[in-house]
Amino acid sequence: MKQIITTEKRPIKLWLDDIDDGAMGQARNLANLPFVYKHIAVMPDAHLGYGMPIGGVMATEDVIIPNAVGVDIGCGMCALRTSLTGISSDQLKAIVKIIRRTVPLGFKHHKTRQSKALMPKTEFPLEELPLVSQEYKNALTQLGTLGGGNHFIEIQKGSDGHIWITIHSGSRNLGFKVANYYNRLAVQLNARRGSTIPRNWQLAFLPLSSEAGRQYIREMDYCVEFALANRKLIMERVMEAFRAVASPVSFSSFINIAHNYAAMETHFHRQVMVHRKGATRAREGEMGIIPGSQGTPSYIVRGKGNSESFESCSHGAGRKMGRKQAQRQLDLETEVKKLDDQGIIHSIRGRRDLDEAAGAYKNIDQVIENQIDLVEVVVTLHPLAVIKG
């Protein structure tokens, strides 16, 4: 931990020195909410979000806040180790070509619906999940699709000598629809009940005891499971590409973590609703993934179960530039040369791709160094090929 701010109703505990003013203002807002438990934890990759900073962790009593989960509910990472200890440039290019053919990228969906058997199972009938049931047929075409923004498929060489595969993706349009609906509902209900929380904080809440709160949790949980199902299908397509090009090859067990969700957990001897928005759970011994930016290392980590962070860690490097700012300010030739000099097959083709260049992100090594009390590094992964939406 780098610093503790005690000027608000609740302390703010930060694992970084260089937080931007916007994200710090949001953290202060969180610390002044009447239902916050203990303190606010801010991870080393923190930056400005909607309502709550990306990289924020907050525990609440009796309420849940849709904007403290975010619009890409269940977004997260998965990784697995292959049996390969080497791979040629030609093999990489062939694998990337197959992936681009079998995994829709960006805003693209499958032309046909995927099998319902791949969708999450639920203890509730679909008709009791209004947004999920409304979007179910569309979700079948989004299952196994990457999405845009900072989502990626990456092939990497691990410090353990093996080739690894990592995937970053979320709940696609399903999570977006659920998030926006329940945030709007929370805004309406808070206004009707005369909430004292300023509307411009973008932190409208739903009581856990309310039907709206219970409904949001059910639909949020489904989106978390849908995001996992999405990553699993993408990974299966990537594994098929490896089998087609680099057989014989086998694969390790699957590591999966989400970093946009809320869950009831016990901390400091009390049951609380922990919101992680761009933060990863890091219980003692729990395996996790902290990706870098395009062209920088990623890390397989093991949690240390630090109670001060509500057993959490960062979800990545964290942005230091907004998307449009990066497109305006970064030099295309310089960013491409960084990747080409490393021999990385990458996804920067023009100026509009600079929003995902390494220069738009914080130094991942410093981010890792700032959280050595939260996780330990198990394997360092160096990029070989990066596919983005």
C-alpha positions in Angstrom: 0.0 0.0 0.0 1.3 3.4 -1.0 -0.9 5.9 0.9 -4.0 6.3 3.0 -6.3 9.3 2.7 -8.3 10.1 5.8 -10.0 13.3 4.9 -13.3 11.7 3.9 -16.0 9.8 6.0 -14.1 6.5 5.2 -10.4 6.0 4.6 -9.2 5.6 1.0 -6.3 3.1 0.7 -4.2 3.4 -2.4 -1.7 1.1 -4.0 -0.4 3.8 -6.3 1.2 7.3 -6.2 0.1 8.6 -9.5 -3.7 8.6 -9.5 -5.3 11.1 -11.9 -7.6 13.8 -10.4 -10.8 12.4 -11.9 -10.3 8.9 -10.5 -9.3 10.4 -7.1 -12.5 12.5 -7.1 -14.5 9.4 -7.7 -12.7 7.6 -4.9 -13.6 10.4 -2.6 -17.2 10.2 -3.6 -17.2 6.5 -2.8 -15.6 7.1 0.6 -18.5 9.5 1.5 -21.3 7.1 0.7 -23.4 6.3 3.8 -23.4 2.5 3.3 -19.7 1.9 2.6 -18.0 -0.6 4.9 -14.5 0.0 6.4 -12.7 1.7 3.5 -12.2 2.1 -0.2 -9.3 0.2 -1.9 -7.8 1.6 -5.1 -5.6 -0.7 -7.1 -2.3 0.3 -8.9 -3.9 0.4 -12.3 -6.7 2.8 -11.3 -8.0 5.4 -13.7 -11.3 7.3 -14.4 -14.5 5.3 -14.9 -18.2 6.0 -14.7 -19.1 6.7 -11.1 -16.4 4.4 -9.7 -12.8 4.4 -10.8 -11.6 1.5 -12.9 -9.4 -0.4 -10.4 -11.6 0.4 -7.5 -12.8 -2.1 -4.8 -15.7 -1.2 -2.4 -17.6 -3.1 0.1 -21.2 -2.0 0.9 -23.8 -3.0 3.5 -27.4 -3.5 2.4 -27.1 -2.1 -1.2 -25.6 -2.8 -4.6 -24.5 -0.2 -7.1 -24.8 -1.1 -10.8 -22.3 1.5 -11.9 -19.8 0.1 -9.4 -19.9 -3.1 -11.4 -19.8 -1.4 -14.8 -21.3 -2.1 -18.3 -19.2 -5.1 -19.2 -20.5 -7.3 -16.4 -18.2 -10.4 -15.9 -15.5 -9.1 -18.1 -12.3 -11.0 -17.3 -9.4 -13.1 -18.3 -8.6 -16.7 -18.9 -5.3 -18.4 -19.6 -3.9 -21.9 -20.2 -0.5 -23.3 -20.8 0.2 -25.4 -23.9 2.7 -28.4 -24.0 4.7 -26.5 -26.7 8.0 -25.1 -25.7 8.6 -23.4 -29.0 6.6 -22.1 -32.0 7.8 -20.8 -35.4 6.7 -17.5 -37.0 5.0 -19.4 -39.8 3.0 -21.5 -37.3 2.0 -18.3 -35.4 0.8 -16.6 -38.6 -1.2 -19.7 -39.5 -2.8 -19.9 -36.0 -3.7 -16.2 -36.1 -5.3 -16.6 -39.5 -7.5 -19.5 -38.3 -8.5 -17.5 -35.2 -9.5 -14.5 -37.2 -11.7 -16.8 -39.4 -13.4 -18.6 -36.5 -13.7 -15.9 -33.7 -15.7 -12.8 -34.7 -13.8 -9.7 -33.6 -14.9 -6.1 -32.7 -18.7 -5.6 -33.2 -19.0 -8.8 -35.3 -21.3 -11.6 -34.2 -21.7 -15.2 -35.5 -24.0 -15.4 -38.5 -25.8 -18.4 -36.9 -26.8 -19.0 -33.3 -24.4 -21.1 -31.2 -25.7 -24.2 -29.2 -27.9 -23.4 -26.3 -26.0 -26.2 -24.5 -23.1 -23.8 -24.2 -25.2 -21.1 -22.4 -25.1 -20.8 -18.6 -27.5 -22.9 -16.6 -29.7 -21.0 -14.1 -31.7 -22.0 -11.1 -34.4 -19.4 -12.2 -36.6 -19.8 -15.3 -35.5 -17.5 -18.0 -38.8 -15.6 -17.8 -37.8 -14.5 -14.3 -34.7 -12.8 -15.9 -36.4 -10.2 -18.0 -33.3 -8.6 -19.7 -31.6 -12.0 -20.2 -34.7 -13.5 -21.7 -35.2 -10.5 -23.9 -31.6 -10.7 -25.2 -31.2 -14.5 -25.2 -31.5 -15.1 -28.9 -29.0 -12.3 -29.7 -26.7 -13.6 -27.0 -26.5 -17.0 -28.9 -24.9 -15.2 -31.8 -22.5 -13.3 -29.5 -21.3 -16.4 -27.6 -17.6 -17.0 -28.6 -17.0 -13.5 -29.9 -14.2 -11.2 -28.7 -15.6 -7.7 -28.8 -13.6 -4.5 -29.2 -11.8 -2.0 -27.1 -9.1 -3.6 -24.9 -10.3 -7.2 -25.4 -7.7 -9.5 -26.9 -6.4 -13.0 -27.7 -2.7 -13.3 -27.1 -0.2 -16.1 -27.7 2.8 -15.7 -25.3 6.0 -17.4 -24.3 6.2 -18.0 -20.6 9.1 -17.8 -18.2 8.4 -21.4 -17.5 9.5 -22.3 -21.1 5.9 -23.0 -22.4 3.7 -21.3 -24.9 0.6 -19.8 -23.3 -2.8 -18.5 -24.5 -4.6 -15.7 -22.8 -8.0 -14.2 -23.6 -9.7 -11.0 -22.3 -13.4 -10.7 -23.1 -16.7 -10.1 -21.4 -20.5 -10.4 -21.6 -20.9 -8.5 -24.9 -24.2 -6.7 -25.5 -26.0 -8.8 -22.9 -24.0 -7.3 -20.0 -24.3 -3.8 -21.5 -28.1 -4.0 -21.6 -28.4 -5.4 -18.1 -26.1 -2.8 -16.7 -27.8 0.2 -18.3 -31.3 -1.0 -17.5 -30.6 -1.4 -13.8 -28.6 1.7 -13.5 -31.5 3.7 -15.0 -33.9 1.9 -12.6 -31.7 2.8 -9.7 -31.6 6.4 -10.7 -35.4 6.5 -10.9 -35.9 4.8 -7.6 -33.3 7.0 -5.8 -35.0 10.1 -7.1 -38.4 8.8 -6.0 -37.1 8.1 -2.5 -35.3 11.3 -2.1 -31.7 9.9 -2.0 -29.1 12.4 -0.7 -26.4 11.1 -2.9 -25.8 13.6 -5.7 -27.0 12.4 -9.0 -23.8 13.6 -10.8 -21.8 11.1 -8.8 -23.3 8.4 -11.0 -23.7 6.0 -8.0 -27.4 5.2 -7.9 -28.0 2.2 -5.7 -30.5 -0.7 -5.2 -31.3 -2.0 -1.8 -30.5 -5.7 -1.4 -33.9 -6.2 0.2 -35.8 -4.8 -2.8 -37.1 -6.8 -5.7 -35.1 -4.6 -8.0 -31.9 -5.3 -6.1 -32.6 -9.1 -6.1 -33.4 -9.0 -9.8 -30.3 -7.1 -10.7 -28.1 -9.6 -8.7 -29.7 -12.6 -10.5 -29.2 -11.0 -14.0 -25.7 -9.8 -13.1 -24.7 -13.3 -12.0 -26.1 -14.7 -15.3 -23.9 -12.2 -17.2 -20.8 -13.2 -15.2 -21.5 -16.8 -16.2 -22.2 -15.8 -19.8 -18.9 -14.0 -20.0 -17.2 -17.1 -18.8 -19.0 -19.2 -21.3 -17.9 -16.7 -24.0 -14.3 -17.0 -23.0 -14.5 -20.8 -22.9 -15.8 -21.0 -26.5 -13.2 -18.5 -27.7 -10.5 -20.6 -26.0 -11.9 -23.8 -27.7 -11.6 -22.1 -31.1 -8.0 -21.1 -30.3 -7.2 -24.6 -29.1 -8.6 -25.9 -32.4 -6.3 -23.6 -34.3 -3.3 -24.9 -32.3 -4.3 -28.5 -33.0 -4.6 -27.7 -36.7 -1.2 -26.1 -37.0 1.1 -27.4 -34.2 0.0 -31.0 -33.3 0.7 -32.8 -31.2 -0.2 -30.3 -28.5 -1.9 -30.6 -25.1 -3.3 -28.0 -22.8 -3.3 -27.3 -19.0 -6.3 -26.7 -16.9 -8.1 -23.4 -17.4 -7.4 -20.3 -15.2 -10.4 -17.9 -15.2 -11.0 -14.7 -13.3 -13.6 -11.9 -13.7 -12.9 -8.3 -12.8 -16.3 -6.5 -13.2 -18.8 -7.9 -10.7 -20.2 -7.7 -7.2 -20.4 -10.6 -4.7 -21.4 -11.2 -1.1 -18.3 -12.1 0.8 -17.0 -12.1 4.4 -14.5 -9.4 5.3 -13.5 -8.3 8.8 -16.0 -10.7 10.2 -19.0 -9.3 8.3 -21.0 -10.2 5.3 -20.7 -7.4 2.8 -21.3 -6.8 -0.9 -17.9 -6.4 -2.5 -17.9 -4.5 -5.8 -14.8 -5.0 -8.0 -14.7 -2.7 -11.0 -11.6 -3.5 -13.0 -10.1 -5.4 -10.1 -9.4 -9.1 -9.6 -10.1 -11.3 -6.5 -6.8 -12.4 -5.0 -7.5 -14.8 -2.1 -4.6 -16.6 -0.5 -3.3 -19.1 -3.0 -5.8 -18.1 -5.7 -4.4 -18.1 -9.2 -5.0 -14.9 -11.3 -3.9 -13.1 -14.5 -2.7 -9.5 -14.7 -2.2 -8.6 -18.4 0.0 -5.9 -19.6 -0.6 -3.7 -22.7 -0.1 -4.7 -26.3 3.6 -5.5 -26.6 4.4 -5.7 -22.8 4.5 -8.7 -20.5 1.5 -10.2 -18.7 1.7 -12.2 -15.4 0.2 -15.3 -13.9 0.0 -14.5 -10.2 -1.0 -16.1 -6.9 -3.0 -14.1 -4.4 -1.8 -13.4 -0.9 -5.2 -12.8 0.6 -4.5 -9.2 1.8 -7.5 -8.1 3.9 -6.7 -4.4 3.4 -7.5 -4.7 -0.4 -10.6 -6.9 0.3 -8.4 -9.7 -1.1 -8.1 -8.0 -4.5 -5.4 -6.9 -6.9 -5.2 -5.0 -10.2 -6.8 -6.3 -13.4 -4.2 -5.0 -15.8 -1.8 -2.2 -16.5 -4.4 0.6 -16.5 -4.7 3.4 -18.9 -2.6 6.6 -18.6 -4.3 8.2 -21.7 -7.8 8.3 -22.8 -8.6 6.6 -26.2 -8.9 9.8 -28.2 -6.0 11.4 -26.4 -3.8 8.4 -27.4 -4.9 8.6 -31.0 -4.0 12.3 -31.1 -0.7 12.2 -29.2 1.0 8.9 -29.8 3.3 8.5 -32.8 2.2 5.7 -35.0 5.6 4.9 -36.4 7.2 4.8 -32.9 4.5 2.5 -31.5 4.7 0.1 -34.4 8.5 0.0 -34.2 8.3 -1.0 -30.5 6.3 -4.1 -31.5 8.1 -4.9 -34.8 11.5 -4.7 -33.0 10.3 -7.5 -30.6 9.0 -9.6 -33.5 5.4 -9.4 -32.2 2.5 -10.1 -34.6 0.3 -7.2 -33.6 -2.9 -5.3 -34.4 -1.8 -1.7 -34.9 -2.5 -0.8 -38.5 -3.3 2.9 -38.4 -3.8 5.9 -36.1 -7.2 4.8 -34.8 -5.5 1.7 -33.3 -3.2 3.8 -31.1 -5.8 3.8 -28.3 -4.6 0.2 -27.6 -0.9 0.9 -28.1 1.5 0.3 -25.3 2.1 4.0 -24.9 -1.5 4.5 -23.8 -1.0 2.3 -20.7 0.9 2.5 -17.5 4.2 0.7 -17.0 3.0 -2.9 -16.1 6.3 -3.6 -14.2 5.6 -0.7 -11.9 2.0 -1.8 -11.5 3.2 -5.2 -10.4 5.8 -3.7 -8.1 3.1 -1.6 -6.4 1.1 -4.7 -5.4 3.8 -7.1 -4.1 1.7 -7.2 -0.8 -1.3 -8.4 -2.8 0.1 -11.1 -5.2 3.3 -13.0 -6.1 4.3 -13.5 -9.7 4.3 -17.2 -10.8 5.0 -16.9 -14.5 5.9 -14.0 -16.7 4.4 -14.1 -20.2 6.0 -12.3 -23.2 3.8 -11.6 -26.2 4.4 -13.4 -29.5 1.1 -12.6 -31.3 -1.8 -10.3 -30.4 -5.3 -10.3 -31.9 -7.6 -7.4 -31.0 -11.1 -6.3 -31.9 
